[in-house]
């Protein structure tokens, strides 16, 4: 499997947001990464509605 075609800056931001090593972000399958981003967005949306 090829690494994701994203910039190093984007990978770094994703690693911080998902709290995983940058190497793991680069080798995640695309569908898994999308799922994690959706979960992250839901959590952020839920937190902003509760404030």
MDAnalysis code that builds the backbone (N, CA, C; Angstrom):
import MDAnalysis as mda
import numpy as np

u = mda.Universe.empty(153, n_residues=51, atom_resindex=np.repeat(np.arange(51), 3), trajectory=True)
u.add_TopologyAttr("name", ["N", "CA", "C"] * 51)
u.add_TopologyAttr("resid", np.arange(1, 52))
u.add_TopologyAttr("resname", ["UNK", "UNK", "UNK", "UNK", "UNK", "UNK", "UNK", "UNK", "UNK", "UNK", "UNK", "UNK", "UNK", "UNK", "UNK", "UNK", "UNK", "UNK", "UNK", "UNK", "UNK", "UNK", "UNK", "UNK", "UNK", "UNK", "UNK", "UNK", "UNK", "UNK", "UNK", "UNK", "UNK", "UNK", "UNK", "UNK", "UNK", "UNK", "UNK", "UNK", "UNK", "UNK", "UNK", "UNK", "UNK", "UNK", "UNK", "UNK", "UNK", "UNK", "UNK"])
u.atoms.positions = np.array([
    [0.843, -1.181, 0.000],
    [0.000, 0.000, 0.000],
    [0.883, 1.238, 0.000],
    [0.548, 2.202, -0.836],
    [1.302, 3.454, -0.895],
    [0.940, 4.358, 0.266],
    [1.869, 5.170, 0.737],
    [1.528, 6.185, 1.738],
    [0.539, 7.184, 1.144],
    [-0.195, 7.846, 2.008],
    [-1.161, 8.846, 1.563],
    [-0.454, 9.972, 0.815],
    [-1.131, 10.529, -0.139],
    [-0.587, 11.637, -0.921],
    [-1.007, 12.964, -0.280],
    [-0.431, 13.253, 0.883],
    [-0.712, 14.496, 1.597],
    [0.609, 15.148, 1.952],
    [0.556, 16.453, 2.192],
    [1.784, 17.167, 2.522],
    [2.244, 16.816, 3.932],
    [3.500, 17.068, 4.199],
    [4.061, 16.801, 5.521],
    [3.358, 17.652, 6.577],
    [3.024, 18.880, 6.220],
    [2.332, 19.778, 7.157],
    [0.947, 19.229, 7.504],
    [0.236, 18.753, 6.502],
    [-1.090, 18.172, 6.731],
    [-0.983, 16.923, 7.590],
    [-0.019, 16.076, 7.308],
    [0.185, 14.860, 8.091],
    [0.487, 15.200, 9.546],
    [1.286, 16.229, 9.751],
    [1.633, 16.637, 11.107],
    [0.399, 17.124, 11.858],
    [-0.433, 17.940, 11.202],
    [-1.656, 18.435, 11.834],
    [-2.612, 17.294, 12.150],
    [-2.738, 16.336, 11.235],
    [-3.602, 15.180, 11.471],
    [-3.088, 14.338, 12.628],
    [-1.786, 14.147, 12.697],
    [-1.189, 13.360, 13.782],
    [-1.486, 14.012, 15.130],
    [-1.375, 15.316, 15.198],
    [-1.670, 16.026, 16.442],
    [-3.152, 15.916, 16.785],
    [-4.012, 16.106, 15.799],
    [-5.458, 16.068, 16.042],
    [-5.923, 14.676, 16.455],
    [-5.353, 13.645, 15.845],
    [-5.757, 12.270, 16.135],
    [-4.957, 11.652, 17.272],
    [-3.921, 12.358, 17.728],
    [-3.057, 11.898, 18.813],
    [-2.412, 10.544, 18.489],
    [-1.840, 10.481, 17.281],
    [-1.113, 9.283, 16.839],
    [0.209, 9.733, 16.222],
    [1.196, 8.840, 16.148],
    [2.469, 9.198, 15.504],
    [2.261, 9.527, 14.027],
    [3.060, 10.425, 13.512],
    [2.932, 10.859, 12.121],
    [3.120, 9.692, 11.153],
    [3.988, 8.739, 11.524],
    [4.200, 7.573, 10.660],
    [2.912, 6.766, 10.509],
    [2.156, 6.674, 11.581],
    [0.898, 5.929, 11.537],
    [-0.112, 6.643, 10.640],
    [-0.147, 7.957, 10.688],
    [-1.061, 8.721, 9.827],
    [-0.734, 8.471, 8.360],
    [0.552, 8.483, 8.027],
    [0.950, 8.322, 6.629],
    [0.609, 6.943, 6.069],
    [0.493, 5.946, 6.924],
    [0.254, 4.586, 6.448],
    [-1.153, 4.080, 6.737],
    [-2.026, 4.964, 7.223],
    [-3.412, 4.561, 7.415],
    [-4.086, 4.398, 6.055],
    [-4.918, 3.404, 5.903],
    [-5.720, 3.339, 4.672],
    [-6.620, 4.574, 4.599],
    [-6.877, 5.035, 3.404],
    [-7.623, 6.279, 3.232],
    [-9.003, 6.207, 3.891],
    [-9.699, 5.086, 3.776],
    [-11.045, 4.997, 4.354],
    [-11.004, 5.056, 5.881],
    [-9.939, 4.544, 6.491],
    [-9.806, 4.609, 7.939],
    [-9.526, 6.047, 8.369],
    [-8.677, 6.732, 7.630],
    [-8.372, 8.125, 7.932],
    [-9.630, 8.979, 7.835],
    [-10.414, 8.777, 6.794],
    [-11.661, 9.542, 6.627],
    [-12.597, 9.267, 7.802],
    [-12.702, 8.020, 8.220],
    [-13.562, 7.665, 9.351],
    [-13.096, 8.379, 10.620],
    [-11.795, 8.400, 10.866],
    [-11.263, 9.065, 12.054],
    [-11.514, 10.569, 12.006],
    [-11.396, 11.161, 10.820],
    [-11.655, 12.588, 10.686],
    [-13.124, 12.910, 10.950],
    [-14.017, 12.044, 10.497],
    [-15.450, 12.242, 10.751],
    [-15.721, 12.170, 12.246],
    [-15.129, 11.192, 12.933],
    [-15.294, 11.075, 14.377],
    [-14.758, 12.310, 15.089],
    [-13.607, 12.791, 14.657],
    [-13.001, 13.981, 15.251],
    [-13.917, 15.183, 15.065],
    [-14.477, 15.332, 13.875],
    [-15.377, 16.455, 13.589],
    [-16.640, 16.362, 14.452],
    [-17.175, 15.172, 14.603],
    [-18.367, 14.999, 15.451],
    [-18.068, 15.390, 16.884],
    [-16.901, 14.975, 17.384],
    [-16.527, 15.319, 18.755],
    [-16.373, 16.822, 18.920],
    [-15.756, 17.477, 17.951],
    [-15.580, 18.924, 18.029],
    [-16.917, 19.637, 17.926],
    [-17.803, 19.158, 17.070],
    [-19.129, 19.764, 16.932],
    [-19.926, 19.586, 18.219],
    [-19.832, 18.421, 18.807],
    [-20.532, 18.158, 20.068],
    [-20.016, 19.033, 21.189],
    [-18.722, 19.245, 21.246],
    [-18.136, 20.086, 22.276],
    [-18.519, 21.549, 22.104],
    [-18.583, 22.016, 20.865],
    [-18.916, 23.431, 20.662],
    [-20.385, 23.697, 20.930],
    [-21.255, 22.703, 20.785],
    [-22.678, 22.877, 21.082],
    [-22.932, 22.890, 22.577],
    [-22.068, 22.257, 23.364],
    [-22.257, 22.184, 24.793],
    [-21.713, 23.405, 25.522],
    [-20.984, 24.252, 24.869],
    [-20.364, 25.408, 25.546],
    [-21.317, 26.532, 25.739],
])
